[in-house]
Amino acid sequence: MPTAPLINTRVHQGPLVPPVESLERYLREGGTTVIQAAFQHSYFVHPDRVRAKTPLYPDRARRSRKHYPALNKGAGATWQGRPVKLDDNSKAQQAWSTYSGRPIQRASGYGVRHVWGHPWDPIAFTAGWNLCYMPFWAGMLTERQHPHPELERAVRQAAWDLYFRHDPVCAPPEYVSDPGTDLDAVLQDQPVLLLAGAPAERSALPRGASDDEVNERIRELRRMTRNSWTNLSKAVRSLQGKPHLPFGTPNVQASAETTIRRIQRETSLDFAELERRLTALERPSS
């Protein structure tokens, strides 16, 4: 009886390559990094929504064997003298949906992560400044079991810059501080993504809006999407089929072009006029 052909095999006797290291290498060969890939698919809450109310459910905390021993979901407890009701992660997910205006996508590979941890603290459990919607593979790398310290610092830096660096959404607790990471250098002009549902979208400016109103809307959208003036100028030329300097990565180009299209929708400017305004706004004197 003939034997079945063997599949191609090789005996490996050396050390195992750490999976995160191999992932980083493959991504770099493709022109990106683990951090940039994670940020391309990770979403934060808009600071204005956080500033309006944080935490969203101040009487809820996540159960914890260490901080609430022998207590399960639904049990009453106290945290630093204040009464709380214990939960699993469902209340944080509900908070995310309320803040973002989007339902949680079940079985999608996304999950709500606590940027600074401390979900047992009711100040942090459902606070928008502590939530990030991340792919499971990226969120896993921010946990102690599978750490990628540079990614964790970058995510915390984005949260610090969004919610505490300027016009803080609240007083930061003692475990929240500036990580000191140069996020622009790490992301190379890639924007930090803010997730908002249809109700959060700004309406278009009315016809006859003043030049100052139009320019302020352009500035606001650039700040929100963290695109540089240079990349927006390249994007508006790209969308007109004009020559332009190369973008750092395809992701940066896609983000800048998406922002240009949104600016066009909200200002009703054609690409040529938008290019002219961007050139003027990019000047250091602006």
Secondary structure, DSSP 8 states (H G I E B T S, - for coil): -------------S----HHHHHHHHHHHTT--HHHHHHHT-EE--HHHHHHSSSSSTTEEE--TTTSTT--TT-EEEETTEEEEEE-THHHHHHHHHHHT----TTSSEEEEETT--TTSHHHHT-GGGEEEEEHHHHHTTSTTS--HHHHHHHHHHHHHHHTSSS-SS---TT-------HHHHHTT---EE---GGGS-----TT--HHHHHHHHHHHHHHHT--HHHHHHHHHHHTT------SSHHHHHHHHHHHHHHHHHH---HHHHHHHHHHHTSTT-
